[in-house]
Amino acid sequence: MKLSVELLEALQDCVTVINRLLGLLDEDREDMPNCISGEILEEYLRGIAEAHEIAVSLLEDLREILAGL
């Protein structure tokens, strides 16, 4: 599979953005217990966990695409 330079750069940019997002999610997860508690915290952490799983899945898919080039 041959991709244009623009598409390859876009895929690499996606990897960079996802890695930055994962870092921010990790920071947020660590800081949030100091801000809120109880049910709100549980729901928030559940949402962060789901967002983290989606981002990791996307990152794995992008890495597979890039490895296959």
Summary of the structure (lengths in Angstrom):
residues: 69
radius of gyration: 15.8
end to end distance: 6.3
largest distance: 51.1
contacts: 164
relative contact order: 0.18
helix: 87%
strand: 0%
